Amino acid sequence: MLTNAAVKAARPRAAAYKLFDQGGLHLYVAPTGRKSFRMKFRLGGKEQLLTIGAVPEVTLDAARARCDQAREQLGRGEDPRSCELPQTGKARAFEHVARQWHTHMRPRWTEVHAGDVLGSLERDVFPAIGAMPIGAVTVPVILNALRVIEERGSLVTTGRVRQRISAVFAYAMAEDLVDQDPAAIVSRALTPPAPAQHHPALLEIEDARALLAGAELVDVAPVVKLASRFLALTAVRFAAVRGARWEEIEDLDRAAPLWRVPAARMKLAAAKKLDAKNDHLVPLSRQAVELLRELRGDMHQGRENMHQQDANMHGLVFDCGGGRMIGEKSIGALYDRAGFEGRHVPHGWRASFSTMMNEKGADGADIERALAHTPKDKVKAAYDRSARLQRLRDLFQDWSDMLVGI
């Protein structure tokens, strides 16, 4: 019988040759080095040949499963070369069920995540087990497929792919196609990834002030420096600052200035992105307001003219020219050049804000809300909107006063 090692070790010769498994299955090795699984069978008294697929796109396990299906088809008097695989019950191919699961889950995901999920299945799973009946996919079969990813050194991807295979089986169980999830216990045999590393962040206020001061001395576009300072003052994710638009800034020249980050641009599930109730509200401190006015270029204009400009402001707040966002790595490079490489990254401001404000004794729930984290007590949060917004305004003002001075 063939083994995975024998399949991998097969080398081309001057003439094509075959390595036999069982039930007519064999590995065909061409002089060019191309290896493919084939099956000899008899139909109508004549010997026939079924080409199953090439290595490594088709594994030995998948080839054997296809042979089993072919023999079932032959038992029904069907030609396995022209008849479609049975698509009922446990005989449904894993790929068929996986695509059904993906279609079922698609409305709950963002477009990017949905593409990532399907891409990982098409790249790492379907070639190995996609043709197998889902009921025939066992723990060793899944483990062999995942070992290939492990060998690339992609341990985090291995875990994600295992979770996705497990989710397909959970869906199949709900549809009464299988009785168990063999992927659920495979994780015990996988190499765990290295512990996640936290984003470097400055946790002392003197260091944070030194970083902002040092960044002002670096020769970069002024808009990058302003974006860096605004990021520090608001403690939002960098993506939100890069995509900030003037239409999202409310009441800039009134008593309660606010940045309303649309839910569509937040890190949320796809369904929540569609609901304006999930917009992230960032009360703007006096320092943040002054920064925006400086960027708008009307620091010394009359109040009436400011209102007129507010009504006409559109486009990106931090525009590099021609409606282009600042670069994804621009602020990180700014911090590196300021002498803080390895000590602080743009995302680190969230940790800085959380750590320092917690140490100062601010309410933990308010800090979590300021960072757009889901509150534990959702009922209380729903009835506490206006009071919470004022507490957040006080919180951001305290943070700004600490960071850049009163």
Beta strands, then each sheet from edge to edge (+ up, - down):
strand 1: 17-20
strand 2: 25-29
strand 3: 35-43
strand 4: 46-54
strand 5: 249-250
strand 6: 258-261
strand 7: 280-283
sheet 1: 1+ 2- 3+ 4-
sheet 2: 5+ 6- 7+
end
